[in-house]
Amino acid sequence: MPVKTKNNPTSDSSTQRHLPFSQIRENVIIMKDNSGRLVLECSTINFLLKSVEEQNSIIISFQRFLNSLDFPVQILIRSKKLDIDWYIKNLNELWKNQKNQLLQEQTYEYVAYLNKLVEVAQIMKKEFYIIIPYDSEWERSVRDNSFLGVFRNFWLAINNANDIIKIRSQIRNFNNVKRGLYNRMNSIKTSLENIWIKTRELEKSELIKFLTDYYNPSLESHSNLQWEITDYNVIKE
C-alpha cells in the first residue's frame, strides 16, 4: 500500500513578504512593525516670483516649522512623466471644430509644436509629499540607532513575514496609532499654512496608487489595478 508522506508547507516567496507594510486602513499605512504612516500631498509656491521680503518670510517660516517638529518626518520629492496625450487629443478636437481660420491655424501650429516636444523630450512634473510616522515605542520604527537596533532592522529586512496573530495585534492597536498620526498631521498642516503651503491627506485609493508607483515605477499610468479598495485590508476585524 502507498505510504502517506507529510506535506511540508512551502515558504511564502511572494513580493508581499518583502514589503515593509502590512495593510492600509482608513487612509493609514500599517507597517509590519505595528507602526503607522500618513501621507500628505503638498501644494507648491513659485518662490522666484516672490519679492525679496516674501522670500525671506517664507524661509524664516519654514525654518520655524522644522524647529517646531518634535517627531521625525520624511519629505519626499518625486518626478513623474506627465501624460499629455489627453490634452493633445482635446486640442485636436478644438482645431477641427474651430470656425475662425486664424485661430484654427494657430491651434494647428501649437499641436504640431507639442507633438515635436514630446518626441524629443519627456515632460516631467514634480510631486511633494510629507510622510508622517507614529509608533508607541519612542519612534523606534524610524530611528532605532542602538546596537541591538541595527541587528533588529537587519532581521526584519530578511524575515518580513506577516501572520494572523500579528495582523490582529495591529488592528487592536490601530485606534491608538491613528490618533497619534492625526495629532501630528494637524500640527503640520497648521504650520505649513503660515507659508501658503496647502496639504491634503491621501485617501486609501490614492495610497494604493502611490505605493504601486513607488515600488514599481515602470508600470504605465493606465495599468490595471485592483480598485476594490476594501480588498487591500489583509483581514477584517
CNS distance restraints for C-alpha pairs under 8 A (distance, minus, plus):
assign (resid  12 and name CA) (resid  17 and name CA) 6.79 0.50 0.50
assign (resid  12 and name CA) (resid 161 and name CA) 7.92 0.50 0.50
assign (resid  13 and name CA) (resid  17 and name CA) 6.66 0.50 0.50
assign (resid  14 and name CA) (resid  18 and name CA) 7.65 0.50 0.50
assign (resid  15 and name CA) (resid  19 and name CA) 6.78 0.50 0.50
assign (resid  17 and name CA) (resid 160 and name CA) 5.77 0.50 0.50
assign (resid  17 and name CA) (resid 161 and name CA) 5.11 0.50 0.50
assign (resid  17 and name CA) (resid 162 and name CA) 7.11 0.50 0.50
assign (resid  18 and name CA) (resid 157 and name CA) 7.33 0.50 0.50
assign (resid  18 and name CA) (resid 158 and name CA) 7.60 0.50 0.50
assign (resid  18 and name CA) (resid 159 and name CA) 7.79 0.50 0.50
assign (resid  18 and name CA) (resid 160 and name CA) 5.70 0.50 0.50
assign (resid  18 and name CA) (resid 161 and name CA) 7.32 0.50 0.50
assign (resid  19 and name CA) (resid 160 and name CA) 7.31 0.50 0.50
assign (resid  20 and name CA) (resid  31 and name CA) 5.93 0.50 0.50
assign (resid  20 and name CA) (resid  32 and name CA) 5.91 0.50 0.50
assign (resid  20 and name CA) (resid 160 and name CA) 7.05 0.50 0.50
assign (resid  21 and name CA) (resid  29 and name CA) 6.81 0.50 0.50
assign (resid  21 and name CA) (resid  30 and name CA) 5.79 0.50 0.50
assign (resid  21 and name CA) (resid  31 and name CA) 3.90 0.50 0.50
assign (resid  21 and name CA) (resid  32 and name CA) 5.20 0.50 0.50
assign (resid  22 and name CA) (resid  29 and name CA) 7.67 0.50 0.50
assign (resid  22 and name CA) (resid  30 and name CA) 5.65 0.50 0.50
assign (resid  22 and name CA) (resid  31 and name CA) 5.26 0.50 0.50
assign (resid  22 and name CA) (resid  32 and name CA) 5.16 0.50 0.50
assign (resid  22 and name CA) (resid 162 and name CA) 7.29 0.50 0.50
assign (resid  22 and name CA) (resid 167 and name CA) 7.74 0.50 0.50
assign (resid  22 and name CA) (resid 234 and name CA) 7.49 0.50 0.50
assign (resid  23 and name CA) (resid  29 and name CA) 6.17 0.50 0.50
assign (resid  23 and name CA) (resid  30 and name CA) 5.43 0.50 0.50
assign (resid  23 and name CA) (resid  31 and name CA) 7.26 0.50 0.50
assign (resid  23 and name CA) (resid 232 and name CA) 6.29 0.50 0.50
assign (resid  23 and name CA) (resid 233 and name CA) 5.47 0.50 0.50
assign (resid  23 and name CA) (resid 234 and name CA) 6.03 0.50 0.50
assign (resid  24 and name CA) (resid  28 and name CA) 5.56 0.50 0.50
assign (resid  24 and name CA) (resid  29 and name CA) 4.61 0.50 0.50
assign (resid  24 and name CA) (resid  30 and name CA) 5.91 0.50 0.50
assign (resid  24 and name CA) (resid 204 and name CA) 6.95 0.50 0.50
assign (resid  24 and name CA) (resid 232 and name CA) 6.35 0.50 0.50
assign (resid  24 and name CA) (resid 233 and name CA) 6.02 0.50 0.50
assign (resid  25 and name CA) (resid  29 and name CA) 6.60 0.50 0.50
assign (resid  25 and name CA) (resid  30 and name CA) 7.32 0.50 0.50
assign (resid  25 and name CA) (resid 204 and name CA) 7.38 0.50 0.50
assign (resid  25 and name CA) (resid 233 and name CA) 6.58 0.50 0.50
assign (resid  26 and name CA) (resid 203 and name CA) 7.72 0.50 0.50
assign (resid  26 and name CA) (resid 204 and name CA) 6.53 0.50 0.50
assign (resid  27 and name CA) (resid  38 and name CA) 7.10 0.50 0.50
assign (resid  27 and name CA) (resid 201 and name CA) 7.90 0.50 0.50
assign (resid  27 and name CA) (resid 202 and name CA) 6.68 0.50 0.50
assign (resid  27 and name CA) (resid 203 and name CA) 5.04 0.50 0.50
assign (resid  27 and name CA) (resid 204 and name CA) 4.64 0.50 0.50
assign (resid  27 and name CA) (resid 207 and name CA) 7.26 0.50 0.50
assign (resid  28 and name CA) (resid  36 and name CA) 6.45 0.50 0.50
assign (resid  28 and name CA) (resid  37 and name CA) 5.82 0.50 0.50
assign (resid  28 and name CA) (resid  38 and name CA) 5.47 0.50 0.50
assign (resid  28 and name CA) (resid 178 and name CA) 7.22 0.50 0.50
assign (resid  28 and name CA) (resid 204 and name CA) 7.63 0.50 0.50
assign (resid  29 and name CA) (resid  36 and name CA) 5.56 0.50 0.50
assign (resid  29 and name CA) (resid  37 and name CA) 5.00 0.50 0.50
assign (resid  29 and name CA) (resid  38 and name CA) 6.53 0.50 0.50
assign (resid  30 and name CA) (resid  34 and name CA) 6.45 0.50 0.50
assign (resid  30 and name CA) (resid  35 and name CA) 6.12 0.50 0.50
assign (resid  30 and name CA) (resid  36 and name CA) 4.63 0.50 0.50
assign (resid  30 and name CA) (resid  37 and name CA) 6.56 0.50 0.50
assign (resid  30 and name CA) (resid 170 and name CA) 7.54 0.50 0.50
assign (resid  31 and name CA) (resid  35 and name CA) 5.34 0.50 0.50
assign (resid  31 and name CA) (resid  36 and name CA) 5.75 0.50 0.50
assign (resid  31 and name CA) (resid  37 and name CA) 7.57 0.50 0.50
assign (resid  32 and name CA) (resid 160 and name CA) 7.42 0.50 0.50
assign (resid  32 and name CA) (resid 162 and name CA) 7.05 0.50 0.50
assign (resid  33 and name CA) (resid 141 and name CA) 7.03 0.50 0.50
assign (resid  34 and name CA) (resid 135 and name CA) 7.12 0.50 0.50
assign (resid  34 and name CA) (resid 169 and name CA) 7.92 0.50 0.50
assign (resid  34 and name CA) (resid 170 and name CA) 5.55 0.50 0.50
assign (resid  34 and name CA) (resid 173 and name CA) 7.78 0.50 0.50
assign (resid  35 and name CA) (resid 133 and name CA) 7.20 0.50 0.50
assign (resid  35 and name CA) (resid 134 and name CA) 5.74 0.50 0.50
assign (resid  35 and name CA) (resid 135 and name CA) 4.45 0.50 0.50
assign (resid  35 and name CA) (resid 136 and name CA) 7.49 0.50 0.50
assign (resid  35 and name CA) (resid 141 and name CA) 6.73 0.50 0.50
assign (resid  35 and name CA) (resid 177 and name CA) 6.99 0.50 0.50
assign (resid  36 and name CA) (resid 133 and name CA) 5.73 0.50 0.50
assign (resid  36 and name CA) (resid 134 and name CA) 5.35 0.50 0.50
assign (resid  36 and name CA) (resid 135 and name CA) 6.46 0.50 0.50
assign (resid  36 and name CA) (resid 177 and name CA) 6.21 0.50 0.50
assign (resid  36 and name CA) (resid 178 and name CA) 7.47 0.50 0.50
assign (resid  36 and name CA) (resid 181 and name CA) 7.48 0.50 0.50
assign (resid  37 and name CA) (resid 131 and name CA) 6.57 0.50 0.50
assign (resid  37 and name CA) (resid 132 and name CA) 5.44 0.50 0.50
assign (resid  37 and name CA) (resid 133 and name CA) 4.59 0.50 0.50
assign (resid  37 and name CA) (resid 134 and name CA) 6.50 0.50 0.50
assign (resid  37 and name CA) (resid 181 and name CA) 7.28 0.50 0.50
assign (resid  38 and name CA) (resid 131 and name CA) 5.75 0.50 0.50
assign (resid  38 and name CA) (resid 132 and name CA) 5.10 0.50 0.50
assign (resid  38 and name CA) (resid 133 and name CA) 6.69 0.50 0.50
assign (resid  38 and name CA) (resid 181 and name CA) 6.70 0.50 0.50
assign (resid  38 and name CA) (resid 185 and name CA) 7.88 0.50 0.50
assign (resid  38 and name CA) (resid 201 and name CA) 7.42 0.50 0.50
assign (resid  38 and name CA) (resid 202 and name CA) 7.83 0.50 0.50
assign (resid  39 and name CA) (resid 129 and name CA) 6.64 0.50 0.50
assign (resid  39 and name CA) (resid 130 and name CA) 5.91 0.50 0.50
assign (resid  39 and name CA) (resid 131 and name CA) 4.61 0.50 0.50
assign (resid  39 and name CA) (resid 132 and name CA) 6.36 0.50 0.50
assign (resid  39 and name CA) (resid 201 and name CA) 6.07 0.50 0.50
assign (resid  39 and name CA) (resid 202 and name CA) 5.85 0.50 0.50
assign (resid  39 and name CA) (resid 207 and name CA) 7.87 0.50 0.50
assign (resid  40 and name CA) (resid 129 and name CA) 5.43 0.50 0.50
assign (resid  40 and name CA) (resid 130 and name CA) 5.12 0.50 0.50
assign (resid  40 and name CA) (resid 131 and name CA) 6.32 0.50 0.50
assign (resid  40 and name CA) (resid 132 and name CA) 7.93 0.50 0.50
assign (resid  40 and name CA) (resid 199 and name CA) 5.94 0.50 0.50
assign (resid  40 and name CA) (resid 200 and name CA) 5.33 0.50 0.50
assign (resid  40 and name CA) (resid 201 and name CA) 4.56 0.50 0.50
assign (resid  40 and name CA) (resid 202 and name CA) 5.98 0.50 0.50
assign (resid  41 and name CA) (resid 127 and name CA) 7.70 0.50 0.50
assign (resid  41 and name CA) (resid 128 and name CA) 6.02 0.50 0.50
assign (resid  41 and name CA) (resid 129 and name CA) 4.56 0.50 0.50
assign (resid  41 and name CA) (resid 130 and name CA) 6.62 0.50 0.50
assign (resid  41 and name CA) (resid 199 and name CA) 5.48 0.50 0.50
assign (resid  41 and name CA) (resid 200 and name CA) 5.15 0.50 0.50
assign (resid  41 and name CA) (resid 201 and name CA) 6.31 0.50 0.50
assign (resid  41 and name CA) (resid 202 and name CA) 6.69 0.50 0.50
assign (resid  42 and name CA) (resid 127 and name CA) 7.76 0.50 0.50
assign (resid  42 and name CA) (resid 128 and name CA) 5.40 0.50 0.50
assign (resid  42 and name CA) (resid 129 and name CA) 5.60 0.50 0.50
assign (resid  42 and name CA) (resid 130 and name CA) 7.29 0.50 0.50
assign (resid  42 and name CA) (resid 197 and name CA) 6.58 0.50 0.50
assign (resid  42 and name CA) (resid 198 and name CA) 5.82 0.50 0.50
assign (resid  42 and name CA) (resid 199 and name CA) 4.50 0.50 0.50
assign (resid  42 and name CA) (resid 200 and name CA) 6.57 0.50 0.50
assign (resid  43 and name CA) (resid 128 and name CA) 7.27 0.50 0.50
assign (resid  43 and name CA) (resid 197 and name CA) 5.56 0.50 0.50
assign (resid  43 and name CA) (resid 198 and name CA) 5.27 0.50 0.50
assign (resid  43 and name CA) (resid 199 and name CA) 6.29 0.50 0.50
assign (resid  44 and name CA) (resid 128 and name CA) 7.93 0.50 0.50
assign (resid  44 and name CA) (resid 197 and name CA) 6.39 0.50 0.50
assign (resid  45 and name CA) (resid 196 and name CA) 7.41 0.50 0.50
assign (resid  45 and name CA) (resid 197 and name CA) 7.04 0.50 0.50
assign (resid  46 and name CA) (resid  50 and name CA) 7.02 0.50 0.50
assign (resid  47 and name CA) (resid  55 and name CA) 6.58 0.50 0.50
assign (resid  48 and name CA) (resid  55 and name CA) 7.98 0.50 0.50
assign (resid  50 and name CA) (resid  54 and name CA) 5.74 0.50 0.50
assign (resid  50 and name CA) (resid  55 and name CA) 5.97 0.50 0.50
assign (resid  51 and name CA) (resid  55 and name CA) 6.14 0.50 0.50
assign (resid  52 and name CA) (resid  56 and name CA) 6.18 0.50 0.50
assign (resid  53 and name CA) (resid  57 and name CA) 6.19 0.50 0.50
assign (resid  54 and name CA) (resid  58 and name CA) 6.16 0.50 0.50
assign (resid  55 and name CA) (resid  59 and name CA) 6.25 0.50 0.50
assign (resid  56 and name CA) (resid  60 and name CA) 6.17 0.50 0.50
assign (resid  57 and name CA) (resid  61 and name CA) 6.03 0.50 0.50
assign (resid  58 and name CA) (resid  62 and name CA) 6.05 0.50 0.50
assign (resid  58 and name CA) (resid 195 and name CA) 5.64 0.50 0.50
assign (resid  59 and name CA) (resid  63 and name CA) 6.13 0.50 0.50
assign (resid  60 and name CA) (resid  64 and name CA) 6.23 0.50 0.50
assign (resid  61 and name CA) (resid  65 and name CA) 6.20 0.50 0.50
assign (resid  61 and name CA) (resid 194 and name CA) 7.06 0.50 0.50
assign (resid  61 and name CA) (resid 195 and name CA) 6.25 0.50 0.50
assign (resid  62 and name CA) (resid  66 and name CA) 6.31 0.50 0.50
assign (resid  62 and name CA) (resid 192 and name CA) 7.65 0.50 0.50
assign (resid  62 and name CA) (resid 195 and name CA) 7.06 0.50 0.50
assign (resid  63 and name CA) (resid  67 and name CA) 6.21 0.50 0.50
assign (resid  64 and name CA) (resid  68 and name CA) 6.02 0.50 0.50
assign (resid  65 and name CA) (resid  69 and name CA) 6.69 0.50 0.50
assign (resid  65 and name CA) (resid 188 and name CA) 7.94 0.50 0.50
assign (resid  65 and name CA) (resid 191 and name CA) 5.90 0.50 0.50
assign (resid  65 and name CA) (resid 192 and name CA) 7.24 0.50 0.50
assign (resid  71 and name CA) (resid 139 and name CA) 7.77 0.50 0.50
assign (resid  72 and name CA) (resid 132 and name CA) 7.44 0.50 0.50
assign (resid  72 and name CA) (resid 133 and name CA) 7.16 0.50 0.50
assign (resid  72 and name CA) (resid 139 and name CA) 7.86 0.50 0.50
assign (resid  72 and name CA) (resid 142 and name CA) 7.74 0.50 0.50
assign (resid  73 and name CA) (resid 130 and name CA) 6.78 0.50 0.50
assign (resid  73 and name CA) (resid 131 and name CA) 5.83 0.50 0.50
assign (resid  73 and name CA) (resid 132 and name CA) 5.19 0.50 0.50
assign (resid  73 and name CA) (resid 133 and name CA) 6.63 0.50 0.50
assign (resid  74 and name CA) (resid 130 and name CA) 5.68 0.50 0.50
assign (resid  74 and name CA) (resid 131 and name CA) 5.01 0.50 0.50
assign (resid  74 and name CA) (resid 132 and name CA) 6.77 0.50 0.50
assign (resid  75 and name CA) (resid 128 and name CA) 7.41 0.50 0.50
assign (resid  75 and name CA) (resid 129 and name CA) 5.86 0.50 0.50
assign (resid  75 and name CA) (resid 130 and name CA) 4.67 0.50 0.50
assign (resid  75 and name CA) (resid 131 and name CA) 6.41 0.50 0.50
assign (resid  76 and name CA) (resid 128 and name CA) 5.87 0.50 0.50
assign (resid  76 and name CA) (resid 129 and name CA) 5.04 0.50 0.50
assign (resid  76 and name CA) (resid 130 and name CA) 6.18 0.50 0.50
assign (resid  76 and name CA) (resid 131 and name CA) 7.45 0.50 0.50
assign (resid  77 and name CA) (resid 126 and name CA) 6.77 0.50 0.50
assign (resid  77 and name CA) (resid 127 and name CA) 5.77 0.50 0.50
assign (resid  77 and name CA) (resid 128 and name CA) 4.75 0.50 0.50
assign (resid  77 and name CA) (resid 129 and name CA) 6.48 0.50 0.50
assign (resid  78 and name CA) (resid 126 and name CA) 5.59 0.50 0.50
assign (resid  78 and name CA) (resid 127 and name CA) 5.17 0.50 0.50
assign (resid  78 and name CA) (resid 128 and name CA) 6.52 0.50 0.50
assign (resid  79 and name CA) (resid 124 and name CA) 6.37 0.50 0.50
assign (resid  79 and name CA) (resid 125 and name CA) 5.65 0.50 0.50
assign (resid  79 and name CA) (resid 126 and name CA) 4.53 0.50 0.50
assign (resid  79 and name CA) (resid 127 and name CA) 6.40 0.50 0.50
assign (resid  80 and name CA) (resid 124 and name CA) 5.48 0.50 0.50
assign (resid  80 and name CA) (resid 125 and name CA) 5.45 0.50 0.50
assign (resid  80 and name CA) (resid 126 and name CA) 6.38 0.50 0.50
assign (resid  80 and name CA) (resid 127 and name CA) 7.75 0.50 0.50
assign (resid  81 and name CA) (resid 122 and name CA) 6.55 0.50 0.50
assign (resid  81 and name CA) (resid 123 and name CA) 5.89 0.50 0.50
assign (resid  81 and name CA) (resid 124 and name CA) 4.51 0.50 0.50
assign (resid  81 and name CA) (resid 125 and name CA) 6.39 0.50 0.50
assign (resid  82 and name CA) (resid 122 and name CA) 7.73 0.50 0.50
assign (resid  82 and name CA) (resid 123 and name CA) 5.48 0.50 0.50
assign (resid  82 and name CA) (resid 124 and name CA) 5.15 0.50 0.50
assign (resid  82 and name CA) (resid 125 and name CA) 5.99 0.50 0.50
assign (resid  83 and name CA) (resid 123 and name CA) 7.83 0.50 0.50
assign (resid  84 and name CA) (resid  88 and name CA) 6.33 0.50 0.50
assign (resid  85 and name CA) (resid  89 and name CA) 6.10 0.50 0.50
assign (resid  86 and name CA) (resid  90 and name CA) 6.24 0.50 0.50
assign (resid  87 and name CA) (resid  91 and name CA) 6.32 0.50 0.50
assign (resid  88 and name CA) (resid  92 and name CA) 6.19 0.50 0.50
assign (resid  88 and name CA) (resid 111 and name CA) 6.53 0.50 0.50
assign (resid  88 and name CA) (resid 114 and name CA) 7.61 0.50 0.50
assign (resid  89 and name CA) (resid  93 and name CA) 6.45 0.50 0.50
assign (resid  90 and name CA) (resid  94 and name CA) 6.22 0.50 0.50
assign (resid  91 and name CA) (resid  95 and name CA) 6.00 0.50 0.50
assign (resid  91 and name CA) (resid 107 and name CA) 7.21 0.50 0.50
assign (resid  91 and name CA) (resid 111 and name CA) 6.81 0.50 0.50
assign (resid  92 and name CA) (resid  96 and name CA) 6.23 0.50 0.50
assign (resid  92 and name CA) (resid 108 and name CA) 7.68 0.50 0.50
assign (resid  92 and name CA) (resid 111 and name CA) 7.18 0.50 0.50
assign (resid  93 and name CA) (resid  97 and name CA) 6.28 0.50 0.50
assign (resid  94 and name CA) (resid  98 and name CA) 5.88 0.50 0.50
assign (resid  94 and name CA) (resid 107 and name CA) 7.83 0.50 0.50
assign (resid  95 and name CA) (resid 104 and name CA) 5.39 0.50 0.50
assign (resid  95 and name CA) (resid 105 and name CA) 7.99 0.50 0.50
assign (resid  95 and name CA) (resid 107 and name CA) 5.72 0.50 0.50
assign (resid  95 and name CA) (resid 108 and name CA) 6.26 0.50 0.50
assign (resid  96 and name CA) (resid 104 and name CA) 7.61 0.50 0.50
assign (resid  98 and name CA) (resid 103 and name CA) 7.04 0.50 0.50
assign (resid  98 and name CA) (resid 104 and name CA) 5.52 0.50 0.50
assign (resid  99 and name CA) (resid 103 and name CA) 7.99 0.50 0.50
assign (resid  99 and name CA) (resid 104 and name CA) 7.20 0.50 0.50
assign (resid 100 and name CA) (resid 104 and name CA) 6.06 0.50 0.50
assign (resid 101 and name CA) (resid 105 and name CA) 6.24 0.50 0.50
assign (resid 102 and name CA) (resid 106 and name CA) 6.31 0.50 0.50
assign (resid 103 and name CA) (resid 107 and name CA) 6.02 0.50 0.50
assign (resid 104 and name CA) (resid 108 and name CA) 6.15 0.50 0.50
assign (resid 105 and name CA) (resid 109 and name CA) 6.25 0.50 0.50
assign (resid 106 and name CA) (resid 110 and name CA) 6.16 0.50 0.50
assign (resid 107 and name CA) (resid 111 and name CA) 6.19 0.50 0.50
assign (resid 108 and name CA) (resid 112 and name CA) 6.19 0.50 0.50
assign (resid 109 and name CA) (resid 113 and name CA) 6.12 0.50 0.50
assign (resid 110 and name CA) (resid 114 and name CA) 6.27 0.50 0.50
assign (resid 111 and name CA) (resid 115 and name CA) 6.22 0.50 0.50
assign (resid 112 and name CA) (resid 116 and name CA) 6.33 0.50 0.50
assign (resid 113 and name CA) (resid 117 and name CA) 6.15 0.50 0.50
assign (resid 114 and name CA) (resid 118 and name CA) 6.17 0.50 0.50
assign (resid 115 and name CA) (resid 119 and name CA) 6.38 0.50 0.50
assign (resid 116 and name CA) (resid 120 and name CA) 6.53 0.50 0.50
assign (resid 117 and name CA) (resid 121 and name CA) 5.94 0.50 0.50
assign (resid 118 and name CA) (resid 122 and name CA) 6.08 0.50 0.50
assign (resid 118 and name CA) (resid 123 and name CA) 7.02 0.50 0.50
assign (resid 132 and name CA) (resid 181 and name CA) 6.93 0.50 0.50
assign (resid 132 and name CA) (resid 184 and name CA) 7.47 0.50 0.50
assign (resid 132 and name CA) (resid 185 and name CA) 7.26 0.50 0.50
assign (resid 133 and name CA) (resid 139 and name CA) 7.88 0.50 0.50
assign (resid 133 and name CA) (resid 142 and name CA) 7.77 0.50 0.50
assign (resid 133 and name CA) (resid 181 and name CA) 6.94 0.50 0.50
assign (resid 134 and name CA) (resid 139 and name CA) 6.63 0.50 0.50
assign (resid 134 and name CA) (resid 177 and name CA) 6.38 0.50 0.50
assign (resid 134 and name CA) (resid 180 and name CA) 6.44 0.50 0.50
assign (resid 134 and name CA) (resid 181 and name CA) 5.86 0.50 0.50
assign (resid 135 and name CA) (resid 139 and name CA) 5.78 0.50 0.50
assign (resid 135 and name CA) (resid 140 and name CA) 7.28 0.50 0.50
assign (resid 135 and name CA) (resid 141 and name CA) 6.94 0.50 0.50
assign (resid 135 and name CA) (resid 177 and name CA) 6.39 0.50 0.50
assign (resid 136 and name CA) (resid 177 and name CA) 7.50 0.50 0.50
assign (resid 137 and name CA) (resid 141 and name CA) 7.88 0.50 0.50
assign (resid 139 and name CA) (resid 143 and name CA) 6.14 0.50 0.50
assign (resid 139 and name CA) (resid 144 and name CA) 7.42 0.50 0.50
assign (resid 140 and name CA) (resid 144 and name CA) 4.84 0.50 0.50
assign (resid 144 and name CA) (resid 149 and name CA) 5.28 0.50 0.50
assign (resid 144 and name CA) (resid 150 and name CA) 7.48 0.50 0.50
assign (resid 145 and name CA) (resid 149 and name CA) 5.75 0.50 0.50
assign (resid 145 and name CA) (resid 150 and name CA) 6.56 0.50 0.50
assign (resid 146 and name CA) (resid 150 and name CA) 6.60 0.50 0.50
assign (resid 147 and name CA) (resid 151 and name CA) 7.26 0.50 0.50
assign (resid 148 and name CA) (resid 152 and name CA) 6.11 0.50 0.50
assign (resid 149 and name CA) (resid 153 and name CA) 6.07 0.50 0.50
assign (resid 150 and name CA) (resid 154 and name CA) 6.28 0.50 0.50
assign (resid 151 and name CA) (resid 155 and name CA) 6.07 0.50 0.50
assign (resid 152 and name CA) (resid 156 and name CA) 6.23 0.50 0.50
assign (resid 153 and name CA) (resid 157 and name CA) 6.18 0.50 0.50
assign (resid 154 and name CA) (resid 158 and name CA) 6.60 0.50 0.50
assign (resid 155 and name CA) (resid 159 and name CA) 5.87 0.50 0.50
assign (resid 156 and name CA) (resid 160 and name CA) 5.19 0.50 0.50
assign (resid 162 and name CA) (resid 166 and name CA) 6.54 0.50 0.50
assign (resid 162 and name CA) (resid 167 and name CA) 7.17 0.50 0.50
assign (resid 163 and name CA) (resid 167 and name CA) 6.27 0.50 0.50
assign (resid 164 and name CA) (resid 168 and name CA) 6.13 0.50 0.50
assign (resid 165 and name CA) (resid 169 and name CA) 6.28 0.50 0.50
assign (resid 166 and name CA) (resid 170 and name CA) 6.32 0.50 0.50
assign (resid 167 and name CA) (resid 171 and name CA) 6.37 0.50 0.50
assign (resid 167 and name CA) (resid 234 and name CA) 7.77 0.50 0.50
assign (resid 167 and name CA) (resid 235 and name CA) 7.31 0.50 0.50
assign (resid 168 and name CA) (resid 172 and name CA) 6.33 0.50 0.50
assign (resid 168 and name CA) (resid 235 and name CA) 7.94 0.50 0.50
assign (resid 168 and name CA) (resid 237 and name CA) 7.64 0.50 0.50
assign (resid 169 and name CA) (resid 173 and name CA) 6.29 0.50 0.50
assign (resid 170 and name CA) (resid 174 and name CA) 5.89 0.50 0.50
assign (resid 171 and name CA) (resid 175 and name CA) 7.98 0.50 0.50
assign (resid 171 and name CA) (resid 237 and name CA) 6.99 0.50 0.50
assign (resid 173 and name CA) (resid 177 and name CA) 6.47 0.50 0.50
assign (resid 174 and name CA) (resid 178 and name CA) 5.99 0.50 0.50
assign (resid 175 and name CA) (resid 179 and name CA) 6.06 0.50 0.50
assign (resid 176 and name CA) (resid 180 and name CA) 6.38 0.50 0.50
assign (resid 177 and name CA) (resid 181 and name CA) 6.19 0.50 0.50
assign (resid 178 and name CA) (resid 182 and name CA) 6.17 0.50 0.50
assign (resid 179 and name CA) (resid 183 and name CA) 6.28 0.50 0.50
assign (resid 180 and name CA) (resid 184 and name CA) 6.44 0.50 0.50
assign (resid 181 and name CA) (resid 185 and name CA) 6.11 0.50 0.50
assign (resid 182 and name CA) (resid 186 and name CA) 6.10 0.50 0.50
assign (resid 183 and name CA) (resid 187 and name CA) 6.48 0.50 0.50
assign (resid 184 and name CA) (resid 188 and name CA) 6.31 0.50 0.50
assign (resid 185 and name CA) (resid 189 and name CA) 6.12 0.50 0.50
assign (resid 186 and name CA) (resid 190 and name CA) 6.22 0.50 0.50
assign (resid 187 and name CA) (resid 191 and name CA) 6.38 0.50 0.50
assign (resid 188 and name CA) (resid 192 and name CA) 6.15 0.50 0.50
assign (resid 189 and name CA) (resid 193 and name CA) 6.17 0.50 0.50
assign (resid 189 and name CA) (resid 198 and name CA) 7.33 0.50 0.50
assign (resid 189 and name CA) (resid 199 and name CA) 6.26 0.50 0.50
assign (resid 190 and name CA) (resid 194 and name CA) 7.00 0.50 0.50
assign (resid 191 and name CA) (resid 195 and name CA) 7.62 0.50 0.50
assign (resid 192 and name CA) (resid 196 and name CA) 6.62 0.50 0.50
assign (resid 192 and name CA) (resid 197 and name CA) 5.31 0.50 0.50
assign (resid 192 and name CA) (resid 198 and name CA) 6.84 0.50 0.50
assign (resid 192 and name CA) (resid 199 and name CA) 7.78 0.50 0.50
assign (resid 193 and name CA) (resid 197 and name CA) 5.28 0.50 0.50
assign (resid 193 and name CA) (resid 198 and name CA) 5.99 0.50 0.50
assign (resid 202 and name CA) (resid 206 and name CA) 5.75 0.50 0.50
assign (resid 202 and name CA) (resid 207 and name CA) 6.06 0.50 0.50
assign (resid 203 and name CA) (resid 207 and name CA) 6.11 0.50 0.50
assign (resid 204 and name CA) (resid 208 and name CA) 6.40 0.50 0.50
assign (resid 204 and name CA) (resid 229 and name CA) 7.07 0.50 0.50
assign (resid 205 and name CA) (resid 209 and name CA) 6.55 0.50 0.50
assign (resid 205 and name CA) (resid 227 and name CA) 7.11 0.50 0.50
assign (resid 205 and name CA) (resid 229 and name CA) 6.18 0.50 0.50
assign (resid 206 and name CA) (resid 210 and name CA) 5.95 0.50 0.50
assign (resid 207 and name CA) (resid 211 and name CA) 6.04 0.50 0.50
assign (resid 208 and name CA) (resid 212 and name CA) 6.10 0.50 0.50
assign (resid 209 and name CA) (resid 213 and name CA) 6.07 0.50 0.50
assign (resid 210 and name CA) (resid 214 and name CA) 6.13 0.50 0.50
assign (resid 211 and name CA) (resid 215 and name CA) 6.06 0.50 0.50
assign (resid 212 and name CA) (resid 216 and name CA) 5.70 0.50 0.50
assign (resid 212 and name CA) (resid 217 and name CA) 7.41 0.50 0.50
assign (resid 213 and name CA) (resid 217 and name CA) 4.68 0.50 0.50
assign (resid 213 and name CA) (resid 218 and name CA) 7.80 0.50 0.50
assign (resid 213 and name CA) (resid 219 and name CA) 7.10 0.50 0.50
assign (resid 219 and name CA) (resid 223 and name CA) 6.40 0.50 0.50
assign (resid 228 and name CA) (resid 232 and name CA) 7.84 0.50 0.50
assign (resid 229 and name CA) (resid 233 and name CA) 7.93 0.50 0.50
